[in-house]
Amino acid sequence: MTDTVVGAAGARAHPGTAAQAPTPDVPGEVAGPELVQLLTPEGERVHHPRYDLETTPEELRSLYRDLVLVRRVDVEATALQRQGELGIWASLLGQEAAQVGSGRALLARDHAFPTYREHGVAWTRGVDPLQLLGLFRGVNHGGWDPAEHGFHLYTIVIGAQTLHATGYAMGMQRDGAEAATIAYFGDGASSQGDVNEAFTFASVTSAPVVFFCQNNHWAISEPLERQTRIPLYQRALGFGFPGVRVDGNDVLACLAVTRDALRTAREGGGPTLVEAYTYRMGAHTTSDDPTRYRIASEVEQWKLKDPLERLKAHLVRGGWADQAFLDDLDREAEALAVRLREGCRALPDPPPTAMFDHVYAEPHPLLAEERAGMVDYLASFEDAPEGAAR
């Protein structure tokens, strides 16, 4: 890279980002010159000297469609869980722009490694949201092909996917592939050893990987100030690669910054840490009650920064989205919701022996023995006389 400056310890740093002095993280407030923003909360288009973006009205409408439909998937899945159709659901409410913007920056040959909340990234990679519901319904382990979509299976172990993404990137690097990986994780996961180990491996090998941290301010019930004493993006300096903070509720800025970081990775420039400064407007999962650890006024402050509303305001102000477009999109969202409701309830339950089907790639004698034992156990219920003790 030629457009770099030297930050702490001689590490590469993007101009105006990682070399800046720390800015305190105040709930509901985003301030400081290090924040990359292209669209204000009021929907006003602004420009950035490095991360600018040229868009057509069609592209803006397409991004807004993504945001609306991804949110509808999330709302519908939450309702299905409340109705007992899903075991649990991890909502992305408020984080749609970070996921759609970064997801749309990926090329077909790139690979994304998600946590369990990247429903918006899955959408941009062509994964049917009904397959996501199957995972949370407990009828499969992830019903999509990672190779087909360049989108790997959800990772429940916090931070482990950063090592997966780094290792995959190192492999592509050695194969000479002009491609990159992107690893998604949250602010809480940044405290995990796996994440820091991934940073080390990626840095010393110049692996083509982008670390995309969605800083939603809460690691379940732990606030951001319990995770770090400096802005998260500045942690990259200690590992020798650039970090940049982007407005995570600005889909255009997330697209521009991630596209630049991925291009750098593909061209041999090594890793970048992107901190998407956003907010989790809902619960951590449907088993969580956020009212027990955060105040309502904080949530209300962030509602004013809603990623959907700011892009809608920009579209309407520019005359690029009329009422007919918005009405058609509402109808499309409702049709998607109906398909998800009906499709979720129709997902077939797997047979109990399905748990043995994909443990090993080749036959394994111990697994075959365990499967046979399960078959015999299930058959004993069928052979027992009615009313007999079991």
N, C-alpha and C positions, 0 to 999 in steps of 0.2 A: 504494500500500500504506500502511496506517495502522500496522501492527504492525512498525515498524522502528526501529532505532537508528542513530546515526551512528558509523561506524567511521573508519578512517584516511582522510585526504584528503576527508572529508565524504561518502564513498561510503555507499550504503545497505547495511545489514548486518542479518541476522537476529539477534534477541536470543540471546545465549549461544553464538553461533557465531563469525562472522568478527571480532568485536571482542575475542575472547579472546586471551590471550598464547599464543605458539607452544608446542606440546608436542612434544618429540623423538619421532621415529619409531623405536621399538625393535622389531626383528623379533620377531613373535609376541606383542607386547603392544599393547593399545589402552587408553589411559587419558586422563583429562582430561574436563572438563565439556562440551567442545565436541562430543563424540561423541553422535549421536542413536541411541538403542537402545530397542527395545520388547520384545525377546526376548533374554534372556541366553543364553550358550552352554549353560547347563544346562536351557534351555527354560522359564525362569520369566518370566512376563509382568510387565513394568514399564511405567511411564507417563512421558510427557514433556509439559511444560506447553504446548508449541506443536504438536508433531507427534504427537498421539495418534490412535488408530484404533479404531473399533468394528467388530468382526467377529463373524460368526455361525459356529457349528460347520461349516456347509456351506461357507462361504467359506474357512475354514482347511483343510478337507479338500481343496478344489479347489486351493489354493495348494500343498499338499503333493503332490498328484497331479502338478502342473506340474513341481515340482522333481525328482520321481522319474523322470518320463518324459524330461525334458530330460537328466538325467544318463545315462539309458540310451541315448539317442541319441548322446551324446558317447562313451560307452564303446564302443558298437557301431561308430561311425565310426573310432575309433582302431584297433580290431581289424581293420576292413576295410583300413585303410591298411597295417597290418603284413602283411596277406595279399596286398598288391599290387593291391588293387582301387581304391584312391585314390592320387593322386599325393602328397598331403600332407593333414594335418588340423591345425587349430588348436584345441586342447582348451580347454573352459571349466571344467574340473574345479575346484571350489571357489568359482566365481563365479555359481552358479545363482541364489542369492537376489537378488543385485544385478540380474540380468537379468530374472528373472521378476517381482520386485517392481516394478521401474521399468516393465517392459512392460505389466503389468496396470494401471498408472496412466494409460496412454494412452486417449484416447477414439478412436472410429472415425475422426473427421475429422482427428486429429493425424497427423504423419508422423515416422517414425524413420529416422535415417541411421546405419547401422552401420559398424563396421570389418569384420573377417573372423572375429570370434570370437563374435558375438552370436546364437548358435544359440538361446538361451533367449528372447531378444526375438522372434526369428523365430517361435518356437513360439506365443508369446502373440498374434502378429498373424495367425495362421492359415496360415502358410507350411508346406507339407508338408516335413518334414525330408529326404525323398528328393530334393527339388529342391536342397537344400543339397549333398547328396552329388554330384549331377550337376556342380555347379561344381567341386568338388575332384577329381572323376574326370576332368575336362577334356572333358566332352561338351556343355557349354553355358556361357554366360557369366553364368548366374543365371537359373533357369527360372521365376521368379515375376514377376507384374505389380506393380510398385511402387505404381501408382495404386489397384489393387484392395485391396492389403493395408495401404497406408500404411506400407510398409516397403521402403526403397530397396535397391538392389543393394549387395553387399559391396564395400568399398573397400580395396584393397591398399595404395595410397599412404598412408603414415602421416600421419594428421591431416587429409587433404584433405576428408574428409566434414564437418568442422566448418564449413568455408566453404560447402559445399553446403547444409547445414542452415540456416545463417544467411541465405544468399541466398534460399532457399525461404521462410523465415520472413518476410523483408522483403517478398517478393512477396505472401504471404497478408495481411500487415499492410496493404499498399496496396490489396488487393482487398476489405478489410473483413471478412475471414473470421475468425470467432471460433474459431481453432484455433492450435495450437502445433507446433513441431518439437522433436525431441530428438536430440542428436548424441552418439554413444558414442565414447570414446577411452580410451587407457590412460595410465598415469603417464609412460611414456616419450614418448608422443606430445605430452604437454604441453610438451615442450621444442622442438617443431617450430614454425617460423615461421607456418605455416598456422593453427595453433590460436590463436596470439596475435593474428594478424590478424583471425580470426573474432571473438575477444573484443572487439576494437576496434570493428568494424563493428556487432556486436550491441549494444554499450553505447551508442554515439552515436546509434543509430537506435531504441533501446528495442525491438529485435526480439523477437518472441515465441518465444524459443528457450531450451531447457534444455541446458546442457553437462553431460553425465554422464560423469565420469571414474572408470573402474574402476581404482583404485589397487591393483594386485595385487603391488606391491613389487618387481617385476623387469621391466625393459625388456630383454627377452631375457636377457643375462647381466649387465646393469648394474643395481646395486641402487638403491633409491630415493634414498639419500643422494647419489648422483651426479647426480640430477635436480633437486634443490631443497634450499634451506637452511631453508625454512619449510614447514608443512603446505600441501598443494596447494590446498585450498579457499580459503586466505587470499590466493592470487594474484588472486582476483576483485576484491579491494578496489582494486588498482592500476588496474583498468579501470572502476571505478565501479559495480559491481553486486554483489549478495550472493553469498556462498559458504557452504556448509554441509557438514559432514562427517557421514556416516551409517555405521553399522555395515553394511558390505557383505555380511556373512554372515547378516543379519537380514532376512528377506523382508518382515516387517511394517513395519519402519522404512524400508526402501527404498521400499515402496509409499506410505507416508504422506508421506515427504519429497518424492518425485517428484510425487505428486499435488498437493501444495501448490505446488511450483515451476511445474508446468504450468498450474495455475489462475491463478497470478500472471501468467504469460506471456499467457494468453488474455485476461485482463482489462486488459491494457495496462501491466502493471508491469515489463516488460522481462525481461532474461535472468537466470538463476541458474546458478551453478556448483555442482553436486553432486559431492562426492568420496565415492565408495563405498569405504570402507576394507576391503579384502578381501585375498585371497591366491591366487596361481596355484599350485594343489597339483600340477599336472602340468608337463609340458614346455611351452616356448613354442609349439612345433609338434612334429610327429612327427620332424622332422629335427634336433631339439635334444636335448642331453644335459645336464639341469640339475645332475647330480651333479658336474659339473666346476666349478661356480661357487657352489653353495650347500650348506650342511651339512644332514644328515638331521634333526638335532634341531630345526631351524627348521621343517621340514615337519611333524614330529610335533606341535609346539606348535600349529600351525594346524589340524591334524586334529581337535583337541579343540574347535574352533570350527565344525565342519562345519555348513553351513546346513541340510542335510537332517535331521541328527540332532537339532538343537535344536528344529525344528518338530515332528518326530515325538515327542520327549519331551513337548512342550507338549500335543499332541493326546492322547497316552496318559494323561498326568497328569490332564487335564481330563475323561477318559472320553468323548472325542469320536471316538476311532478304536479299534475293536476288532480282534481278530485276523482276523476275516472281511474287514474293509475292507482290511487290509494284504495279505492273501493275494490278494484280487481285484486289487489294484493290481500286485502282483508278476506275476500272470498277464497283465495288460494290458501291462506293460512287456516281458514276454517275447514276446508277440504282435507288439508294435511292432518289436522287434529282428529277429524272423523276417522281417517285411515289408520292413524296410530291407535285410537281407542279400540276400534274393531280388530285391528291386527294384533294388538297386544293380547287381548282376551282369547284370540284364536291360536296363539302360539302353542304348539303341542308340548306336553311334558315329555322329557326324555325317559327311556327305560332306566331302571336303577343301574344296569350293567354298563350304561354309557360312560360312567366314570372311568372305566378301564380302557376306553377306545383310543385315547390320544396321549397316553402317558409315555410310551416309547414309540420310536419310529419303526422298530422291528419287533417281532414276537419275543416275549421274555418269559421264561419258565415260571418264575415266582408270581408274576402278574397273572399268568394263565391259571395258576393254582388258586390264587385269590378270587379270580373271576368265577371259577368253577364252584368254589365254596359259596359265593353269593348266589349263584344260580340254584344250588341245592337248598340254600336257606329259603329263598323265595318259593321254591317248589313245595317246601314243607307246609306252607300255609294253604296251598291249593289242595294238598292231600289230607289235611286234618279234617276230621268229621265236624260238622256244624255244632257250635256250642262247646267244643273241646277247649281245654286250657291251652294257651300258646305261650 
